[in-house]
Amino acid sequence: MKWITAIIKPFTLDDVREALAEAGVQGMTVTEVKGFGRQHGHTELYRGAEYVVDFLPKLKIEVAIADDQAERAIEAITAAARTGKVGDGKIFVSELEQVIRIRTQEEDADAL
């Protein structure tokens, strides 16, 4: 099993959600986060005053998935979240050792 964490731009969420659904992903967790990567934020003008935005708004999507679906999910996220501009985000893939569904106590792939 894999644990996929994707950091994306907020306006791409609907496209990513639809792409994951088409790829067979049944559930996900979405969290509003702030951060920066290589661009280290940017400078904006507001009412004539210049100020630095250090942390940019992003969304973190987390998905637990079976090994055989991981590549499809990664491709779906990549295709849906890519704008071709700086700050499109990142995808992190980790091994997932154990999953337990609390209600039924099913484990691992059955719990997904």
PAMI-979519 format. One line per field, with one value per atom (N, C-alpha, C): residue number from 1; residue in one letter; atom name; x, y, z. Coordinates in steps of 0.2 Angstrom, whole numbers, plus 5000, padded with zeros to 4 digits. Last residue first. Example, Ala and Ser with C-alpha at 12.3 -4.5 7.8 and 13.67 -1.06 7.14 Angstrom:
pos: 2,2,2,1,1,1
code: S,S,S,A,A,A
site: N,CA,C,N,CA,C
X: 5064,5068,5064,5066,5062,5066
Y: 4989,4995,5000,4972,4978,4984
Z: 5035,5036,5039,5039,5039,5039
***
This chain:
pos: 112,112,112,111,111,111,110,110,110,109,109,109,108,108,108,107,107,107,106,106,106,105,105,105,104,104,104,103,103,103,102,102,102,101,101,101,100,100,100,99,99,99,98,98,98,97,97,97,96,96,96,95,95,95,94,94,94,93,93,93,92,92,92,91,91,91,90,90,90,89,89,89,88,88,88,87,87,87,86,86,86,85,85,85,84,84,84,83,83,83,82,82,82,81,81,81,80,80,80,79,79,79,78,78,78,77,77,77,76,76,76,75,75,75,74,74,74,73,73,73,72,72,72,71,71,71,70,70,70,69,69,69,68,68,68,67,67,67,66,66,66,65,65,65,64,64,64,63,63,63,62,62,62,61,61,61,60,60,60,59,59,59,58,58,58,57,57,57,56,56,56,55,55,55,54,54,54,53,53,53,52,52,52,51,51,51,50,50,50,49,49,49,48,48,48,47,47,47,46,46,46,45,45,45,44,44,44,43,43,43,42,42,42,41,41,41,40,40,40,39,39,39,38,38,38,37,37,37,36,36,36,35,35,35,34,34,34,33,33,33,32,32,32,31,31,31,30,30,30,29,29,29,28,28,28,27,27,27,26,26,26,25,25,25,24,24,24,23,23,23,22,22,22,21,21,21,20,20,20,19,19,19,18,18,18,17,17,17,16,16,16,15,15,15,14,14,14,13,13,13,12,12,12,11,11,11,10,10,10,9,9,9,8,8,8,7,7,7,6,6,6,5,5,5,4,4,4,3,3,3,2,2,2,1,1,1
code: L,L,L,A,A,A,D,D,D,A,A,A,D,D,D,E,E,E,E,E,E,Q,Q,Q,T,T,T,R,R,R,I,I,I,R,R,R,I,I,I,V,V,V,Q,Q,Q,E,E,E,L,L,L,E,E,E,S,S,S,V,V,V,F,F,F,I,I,I,K,K,K,G,G,G,D,D,D,G,G,G,V,V,V,K,K,K,G,G,G,T,T,T,R,R,R,A,A,A,A,A,A,A,A,A,T,T,T,I,I,I,A,A,A,E,E,E,I,I,I,A,A,A,R,R,R,E,E,E,A,A,A,Q,Q,Q,D,D,D,D,D,D,A,A,A,I,I,I,A,A,A,V,V,V,E,E,E,I,I,I,K,K,K,L,L,L,K,K,K,P,P,P,L,L,L,F,F,F,D,D,D,V,V,V,V,V,V,Y,Y,Y,E,E,E,A,A,A,G,G,G,R,R,R,Y,Y,Y,L,L,L,E,E,E,T,T,T,H,H,H,G,G,G,H,H,H,Q,Q,Q,R,R,R,G,G,G,F,F,F,G,G,G,K,K,K,V,V,V,E,E,E,T,T,T,V,V,V,T,T,T,M,M,M,G,G,G,Q,Q,Q,V,V,V,G,G,G,A,A,A,E,E,E,A,A,A,L,L,L,A,A,A,E,E,E,R,R,R,V,V,V,D,D,D,D,D,D,L,L,L,T,T,T,F,F,F,P,P,P,K,K,K,I,I,I,I,I,I,A,A,A,T,T,T,I,I,I,W,W,W,K,K,K,M,M,M
site: N,CA,C,N,CA,C,N,CA,C,N,CA,C,N,CA,C,N,CA,C,N,CA,C,N,CA,C,N,CA,C,N,CA,C,N,CA,C,N,CA,C,N,CA,C,N,CA,C,N,CA,C,N,CA,C,N,CA,C,N,CA,C,N,CA,C,N,CA,C,N,CA,C,N,CA,C,N,CA,C,N,CA,C,N,CA,C,N,CA,C,N,CA,C,N,CA,C,N,CA,C,N,CA,C,N,CA,C,N,CA,C,N,CA,C,N,CA,C,N,CA,C,N,CA,C,N,CA,C,N,CA,C,N,CA,C,N,CA,C,N,CA,C,N,CA,C,N,CA,C,N,CA,C,N,CA,C,N,CA,C,N,CA,C,N,CA,C,N,CA,C,N,CA,C,N,CA,C,N,CA,C,N,CA,C,N,CA,C,N,CA,C,N,CA,C,N,CA,C,N,CA,C,N,CA,C,N,CA,C,N,CA,C,N,CA,C,N,CA,C,N,CA,C,N,CA,C,N,CA,C,N,CA,C,N,CA,C,N,CA,C,N,CA,C,N,CA,C,N,CA,C,N,CA,C,N,CA,C,N,CA,C,N,CA,C,N,CA,C,N,CA,C,N,CA,C,N,CA,C,N,CA,C,N,CA,C,N,CA,C,N,CA,C,N,CA,C,N,CA,C,N,CA,C,N,CA,C,N,CA,C,N,CA,C,N,CA,C,N,CA,C,N,CA,C,N,CA,C,N,CA,C,N,CA,C,N,CA,C,N,CA,C,N,CA,C,N,CA,C,N,CA,C,N,CA,C,N,CA,C,N,CA,C,N,CA,C,N,CA,C,N,CA,C,N,CA,C,N,CA,C,N,CA,C,N,CA,C,N,CA,C
X: 4954,4954,4948,4953,4951,4951,4959,4951,4949,4972,4969,4961,4972,4976,4971,4957,4964,4967,4943,4946,4953,4935,4942,4945,4924,4924,4930,4928,4921,4921,4941,4939,4932,4952,4945,4942,4969,4964,4957,4984,4978,4973,5002,4996,4990,5012,5013,5006,5015,5010,5010,5028,5025,5021,5025,5028,5024,5027,5024,5028,5022,5026,5023,5022,5019,5024,5020,5024,5020,5017,5017,5021,5017,5012,5011,5027,5022,5017,5028,5031,5026,5017,5020,5023,5010,5016,5020,5000,4998,5004,4994,4999,4997,4984,4987,4992,4981,4976,4978,4993,4990,4984,4996,5000,4997,4985,4986,4990,4986,4980,4981,4998,4997,4991,4995,5000,5000,4985,4984,4989,4993,4987,4985,5002,5004,4999,4993,4997,5000,4986,4983,4988,4994,4993,4989,4994,5000,4999,4980,4984,4989,4981,4980,4983,4977,4979,4977,4980,4977,4980,4979,4982,4977,4983,4979,4982,4984,4987,4982,4985,4981,4985,4991,4991,4986,4996,4991,4991,5013,5008,5002,5022,5019,5013,5027,5032,5028,5024,5020,5025,5029,5031,5026,5022,5023,5025,5020,5023,5024,5006,5011,5014,4995,5001,5007,4986,4985,4991,4998,4991,4990,5008,5006,4999,5020,5013,5012,5032,5030,5024,5033,5033,5031,5041,5035,5036,5052,5052,5047,5053,5051,5052,5055,5060,5059,5041,5046,5052,5030,5034,5039,5014,5021,5024,4999,5003,5010,4984,4990,4994,4969,4972,4979,4968,4969,4972,4958,4961,4962,4959,4959,4962,4949,4955,4953,4943,4943,4949,4944,4938,4937,4951,4952,4945,4949,4947,4948,4951,4957,4955,4941,4941,4946,4945,4939,4939,4956,4957,4951,4949,4954,4955,4941,4938,4943,4952,4947,4943,4958,4962,4957,4948,4951,4954,4946,4941,4943,4959,4957,4951,4966,4966,4962,4966,4961,4961,4977,4970,4965,4990,4987,4979,4996,4994,4991,5004,5003,5002,5000,5001,5000,5004,5003,5005,5000,5002,5000,5005,5002,5005,5002,5005,5001,5004,5000,5004
Y: 4999,5005,5005,4987,4993,5000,4978,4978,4984,4981,4982,4982,4983,4984,4985,4976,4978,4979,4980,4977,4980,4985,4982,4978,4992,4985,4981,5006,5003,4995,5008,5007,5004,5000,5003,5002,5001,4998,5002,4998,5002,4998,4999,4996,5001,5005,4998,4995,5012,5012,5005,5022,5015,5016,5037,5033,5026,5051,5044,5040,5067,5063,5056,5080,5073,5069,5097,5091,5086,5113,5108,5102,5124,5119,5114,5134,5133,5128,5141,5140,5139,5133,5138,5136,5122,5124,5130,5117,5123,5125,5101,5105,5111,5094,5100,5104,5084,5088,5095,5076,5079,5085,5073,5077,5080,5065,5071,5076,5054,5058,5065,5049,5052,5056,5044,5049,5053,5035,5040,5046,5025,5029,5035,5021,5025,5029,5015,5021,5025,5003,5009,5016,4993,4993,4999,4997,4997,4997,5006,5000,5001,5021,5017,5011,5036,5029,5025,5053,5047,5040,5070,5064,5058,5086,5080,5074,5102,5096,5090,5117,5112,5106,5134,5128,5123,5151,5146,5140,5154,5154,5149,5164,5158,5159,5178,5172,5165,5191,5186,5180,5208,5201,5196,5223,5218,5212,5240,5233,5229,5250,5248,5241,5253,5257,5254,5243,5250,5254,5232,5232,5240,5221,5228,5228,5208,5210,5217,5195,5202,5204,5178,5183,5190,5162,5168,5173,5154,5158,5164,5146,5153,5157,5133,5137,5144,5135,5130,5135,5137,5140,5134,5137,5136,5139,5132,5137,5135,5122,5123,5129,5113,5120,5121,5096,5101,5107,5082,5088,5093,5065,5070,5076,5053,5057,5062,5038,5043,5047,5031,5031,5036,5031,5032,5034,5028,5023,5025,5038,5033,5028,5046,5043,5037,5052,5048,5043,5059,5054,5049,5069,5064,5058,5076,5072,5067,5081,5076,5072,5089,5084,5079,5099,5094,5088,5104,5101,5096,5110,5104,5101,5121,5114,5109,5131,5131,5125,5129,5128,5127,5119,5125,5124,5105,5108,5115,5092,5099,5102,5075,5080,5087,5060,5066,5071,5043,5048,5055,5028,5034,5040,5012,5018,5024,4994,5000,5006
Z: 5015,5010,5007,5021,5025,5020,5013,5014,5018,5014,5008,5009,5032,5025,5019,5040,5040,5032,5049,5043,5043,5059,5061,5055,5057,5056,5058,5062,5062,5062,5058,5065,5066,5048,5048,5055,5047,5050,5050,5038,5039,5042,5038,5040,5040,5030,5033,5035,5015,5021,5024,5008,5010,5016,4999,5005,5005,4989,4989,4995,4985,4989,4990,4974,4976,4979,4973,4973,4975,4963,4969,4968,4955,4954,4960,4956,4962,4961,4940,4946,4952,4928,4931,4937,4923,4919,4922,4929,4925,4921,4935,4931,4927,4940,4944,4940,4931,4933,4937,4930,4924,4926,4943,4939,4933,4947,4950,4946,4937,4938,4941,4941,4934,4934,4954,4953,4946,4950,4955,4954,4943,4940,4944,4953,4947,4943,4962,4964,4958,4961,4959,4959,4966,4959,4957,4980,4976,4969,4986,4985,4980,4996,4990,4989,5004,5005,4999,5001,4999,5001,5004,5006,5004,4999,4998,5000,5003,5004,5003,4995,4998,4998,4999,4995,4998,5000,5001,4996,5004,4999,5001,5014,5014,5009,5011,5012,5011,5003,5005,5005,5006,5004,5007,4999,5004,5002,4995,4993,4999,4993,4997,4995,4984,4983,4988,4988,4989,4989,4987,4989,4991,4978,4979,4982,4983,4980,4982,4980,4982,4979,4986,4981,4984,4991,4991,4986,4986,4993,4993,4976,4974,4980,4981,4978,4977,4992,4989,4987,5006,5000,4998,5013,5013,5007,5021,5018,5018,5018,5021,5018,5021,5018,5022,5016,5021,5018,5012,5010,5015,5009,5014,5011,5000,5001,5007,4991,4996,4997,4980,4983,4988,4964,4971,4974,4950,4955,4962,4941,4942,4947,4943,4937,4937,4955,4955,4949,4951,4955,4955,4943,4940,4944,4952,4947,4944,4960,4963,4958,4951,4954,4957,4948,4943,4946,4961,4958,4952,4964,4968,4964,4958,4954,4958,4967,4961,4957,4976,4978,4972,4970,4970,4972,4981,4975,4976,4986,4988,4981,4991,4985,4988,4996,4999,4993,4997,4993,4996,5003,5006,5001,4997,4997,5000,5000,5000,5000
***
